[in-house]
């Protein structure tokens, strides 16, 4: 998934003391910070959706609002989500996957009911008061982004090149004189196979590049915007072959079906090349704010 730790405030955060708890319970409560998942407009249904959502560490999701905007937040342990604690979690693949999965689940649930700005993974503030302050300070910026994204969703498109799959395709059988050619020595046959493999690999990558260009051309007619991400490699890669194009498109919701149809079958009959279209998603790739977050927030 595209994602920024700033400041040390949460590491030194005082314990959050819930109102109404006895003094001894407040004093024993561990320090917590406010994790922000997404931002939307006040009155757009986030207050209703929040109680039905479960955040990180099974925390209850709530809202923090200011100046016509609402953020979805939940409490997280301040030590685990300090700069040092977050770095340790990011280095643990299991913990990172859990954070990413929970973050995504909350954002997508909110996105089904209204337009939201997904926040970057591990955006953490000292407390809800700081979240509300952030909403006031950056309200104009967030309002402009929400207006731009309203009525749109994100679709992901990946193009893969798989020379092995192309080589496995059965070659056409000739009935001509060539089929009666005399056998060659094992050494010469080996060299021919090596040349054929190299040629197949070059052809597949050229074909995949041509398909990716065609995808961009067709998508440009239907999408409002495009973001090219780094091709996925290693543990991030899914499926067979090499990911040579990894792009996100901002598509009007009333044209999502048309977008899918425009790309369907584009790689049919091209050995070793395939297209993967995912979504619709909340517009992660297009929700990036134009300025850096305040120093007291940290996002990964």
C-alpha positions in Angstrom: 0.0 0.0 0.0 2.1 4.7 -0.6 3.4 6.1 3.3 6.5 9.8 8.2 7.1 10.1 11.8 7.4 13.6 13.2 8.1 14.8 16.7 8.3 13.2 20.1 5.3 14.6 21.9 3.4 11.4 22.2 6.3 9.6 23.8 6.1 12.1 26.7 2.3 12.2 26.7 0.6 12.4 30.1 -2.0 9.7 30.8 -5.4 10.3 29.3 -7.8 10.5 32.3 -11.3 9.6 31.3 -14.0 11.8 32.9 -16.0 10.0 35.6 -13.4 7.5 36.7 -12.3 7.3 40.3 -9.0 9.1 40.9 -7.1 5.8 41.6 -8.3 4.4 38.3 -7.2 7.5 36.4 -3.8 7.4 38.0 -3.3 3.7 37.0 -4.5 4.2 33.4 -1.6 3.8 30.9 -0.8 6.9 28.8 -2.6 6.9 25.4 -2.5 8.9 22.2 -5.1 9.6 19.5 -4.7 7.6 16.3 -6.4 9.2 13.3 -7.9 7.1 10.5 -9.8 9.4 8.2 -11.4 12.9 8.0 -14.8 13.8 6.6 -17.3 16.5 6.8 -19.3 17.0 10.0 -22.8 15.7 9.8 -22.0 13.3 6.9 -22.6 10.2 9.0 -19.2 9.6 10.7 -20.7 10.1 14.1 -23.2 7.3 13.4 -20.6 5.0 11.9 -17.9 5.4 14.5 -19.6 3.4 17.3 -19.9 0.4 15.0 -16.1 0.3 14.2 -13.3 -1.3 16.0 -9.8 0.3 15.8 -6.3 -0.7 16.7 -5.8 -2.9 19.8 -9.6 -3.4 19.8 -10.1 0.2 20.7 -13.4 1.9 20.2 -13.5 4.3 17.3 -14.9 7.8 18.1 -15.0 11.2 16.5 -13.3 14.5 17.1 -14.8 17.5 15.3 -14.0 21.1 14.7 -15.0 23.8 12.1 -17.3 21.5 10.1 -14.8 18.6 9.9 -14.8 15.3 11.7 -11.9 12.9 12.3 -12.3 9.2 13.1 -9.9 8.4 16.0 -9.2 5.7 18.6 -6.9 5.5 21.6 -3.6 3.7 21.2 -0.8 3.1 23.8 1.4 6.1 23.8 4.6 4.0 24.2 3.8 1.6 21.4 3.0 4.5 19.0 5.8 6.8 20.0 8.4 7.3 17.4 10.6 4.5 18.8 7.6 2.2 19.4 6.2 2.8 15.9 9.6 2.1 14.4 9.8 -1.2 16.2 6.3 -2.1 14.9 7.2 -1.2 11.4 10.1 -3.6 11.5 7.8 -6.4 12.6 5.9 -7.7 9.5 3.1 -9.2 11.6 2.4 -6.1 13.6 2.7 -3.9 10.5 0.1 -6.0 8.7 -2.2 -5.8 11.6 -1.9 -2.0 11.7 -2.4 -1.7 8.0 -5.4 -4.1 7.9 -7.2 -2.4 10.8 -6.5 1.1 9.4 -7.8 0.0 6.0 -10.9 -1.7 7.5 -11.9 1.5 9.4 -11.3 3.7 6.4 -13.2 1.5 3.9 -16.2 1.2 6.3 -16.4 5.0 6.6 -15.9 5.4 2.8 -19.0 3.3 2.1 -21.2 6.0 3.6 -19.5 9.3 2.7 -16.5 10.9 1.2 -13.4 10.6 3.5 -9.8 11.6 3.4 -7.8 8.5 4.4 -4.9 9.5 6.7 -1.5 8.1 6.2 -0.7 4.9 8.2 0.2 5.6 11.9 -0.9 9.2 12.0 -0.9 9.8 15.8 -1.6 12.9 17.9 -1.1 13.6 21.6 -4.8 13.7 22.3 -8.2 14.6 20.8 -7.6 18.3 21.6 -4.6 18.2 19.3 -6.7 16.5 16.6 -9.3 19.2 16.8 -6.6 21.8 16.6 -5.2 20.2 13.4 -8.7 20.2 11.9 -9.0 24.0 12.6 -5.5 24.8 11.3 -5.8 22.8 8.1 -9.6 23.1 7.5 -9.3 25.0 4.2 -6.9 22.4 2.8 -9.0 19.4 3.9 -12.2 21.1 2.6 -10.7 21.5 -0.8 -9.5 17.9 -0.9 -12.9 16.6 0.1 -14.6 18.7 -2.6 -12.2 17.3 -5.2 -12.7 13.7 -4.1 -16.5 13.8 -3.6 -18.3 11.4 -6.0 -15.0 9.6 -6.9 -13.3 6.3 -5.9 -9.9 4.9 -6.5 -9.2 1.9 -8.8 -5.8 0.2 -8.9 -4.3 -1.2 -12.1 -1.3 -3.4 -12.2 0.4 -4.9 -15.3 2.5 -8.0 -14.9 5.1 -9.6 -17.2 5.7 -13.3 -16.8 8.2 -14.8 -19.3 7.8 -18.2 -17.7 4.1 -18.3 -18.5 4.9 -17.2 -22.1 7.5 -19.9 -22.5 5.0 -22.5 -21.2 2.5 -21.6 -24.0 2.6 -24.4 -26.5 4.2 -23.4 -29.8 2.2 -23.9 -33.0 3.1 -27.2 -34.6 4.2 -27.0 -38.3 3.3 -29.6 -40.8 5.9 -28.3 -43.3 9.4 -29.4 -44.2 10.7 -27.8 -41.0 9.1 -30.6 -38.9 11.3 -33.1 -40.6 14.5 -31.3 -39.9 17.3 -33.6 -38.7 18.0 -33.7 -34.9 20.7 -31.5 -33.6 23.4 -32.2 -31.0 22.4 -31.7 -27.2 24.9 -28.7 -27.0 23.4 -26.9 -30.0 19.9 -27.6 -28.8 20.8 -26.1 -25.4 22.2 -22.9 -27.1 19.0 -22.6 -29.1 16.9 -22.9 -26.0 18.9 -20.2 -24.3 18.5 -17.9 -27.2 14.8 -18.6 -27.4 14.4 -17.9 -23.7 16.2 -14.6 -24.0 14.0 -13.6 -27.0 10.9 -14.7 -25.2 11.8 -12.5 -22.2 12.5 -9.5 -24.3 9.2 -10.0 -26.2 7.2 -10.4 -23.1 8.5 -7.2 -21.5 8.0 -5.2 -24.7 4.4 -6.5 -24.9 3.8 -5.7 -21.3 5.0 -2.2 -21.8 2.7 -1.8 -24.8 -0.2 -3.1 -22.8 0.6 -0.6 -20.0 0.6 2.2 -22.5 -2.8 1.2 -23.8 -4.1 1.0 -20.2 -3.0 4.6 -19.6 -4.6 5.8 -22.9 -8.0 4.2 -22.2 -8.0 5.1 -18.5 -7.2 8.8 -19.3 -10.6 9.1 -21.0 -12.5 8.0 -17.9 -10.4 9.0 -14.9 -10.0 12.4 -13.3 -6.4 11.8 -12.2 -3.7 9.2 -12.1 -0.8 8.4 -9.7 2.0 6.1 -10.7 3.3 4.1 -7.7 6.5 2.1 -7.5 6.0 -1.4 -8.9 5.6 -3.9 -6.1 8.5 -6.3 -5.5 9.5 -8.9 -2.9 6.9 -9.6 -0.2 4.6 -6.8 -1.4 4.2 -8.4 -4.8 1.2 -10.6 -5.4 0.7 -13.1 -8.1 3.0 -14.6 -10.7 5.3 -12.5 -12.9 7.0 -9.1 -12.4 4.9 -6.1 -11.7 6.0 -3.5 -14.3 3.2 -0.9 -13.8 1.4 -0.1 -10.6 -1.0 2.8 -11.0 -4.0 4.3 -9.2 -6.9 6.2 -11.0 -9.4 8.6 -9.5 -12.6 7.6 -11.2 -16.1 9.1 -10.9 -18.3 6.5 -9.2 -20.8 6.6 -12.0 -18.1 5.4 -14.5 -16.5 2.6 -12.5 -18.2 -0.1 -14.6 -17.2 1.6 -17.8 -13.6 1.7 -16.5 -13.6 -2.0 -15.9 -15.1 -2.7 -19.3 -12.5 -0.6 -21.0 -9.7 -2.7 -19.7 -11.3 -6.1 -19.8 -9.6 -8.4 -22.3 -6.8 -5.9 -23.1 -4.1 -8.5 -22.4 -6.0 -11.5 -23.9 -4.0 -13.3 -26.4 -0.7 -11.7 -25.2 1.3 -14.6 -23.7 2.9 -13.8 -20.4 1.1 -10.5 -19.8 -1.8 -9.9 -17.5 -3.7 -7.0 -16.0 -5.1 -6.8 -12.5 -7.8 -4.2 -11.6 -8.7 -3.7 -7.9 -11.2 -1.5 -6.1 -13.1 0.6 -5.8 -11.2 1.9 -2.7 -11.3 5.0 -0.6 -9.0 7.5 -2.5 -5.7 6.9 -0.6 -3.5 7.9 -3.5 -5.3 11.2 -4.0 -5.8 12.3 -0.4 -2.2 13.5 0.2 -2.2 16.9 1.8 -0.1 19.6 0.2 1.7 20.6 3.4 3.4 18.6 6.1 1.5 17.7 9.3 2.1 19.7 12.5 5.2 18.7 14.4 3.2 17.0 17.2 1.7 14.5 14.9 3.6 11.4 13.6 2.6 9.3 10.6 4.3 6.3 9.1 
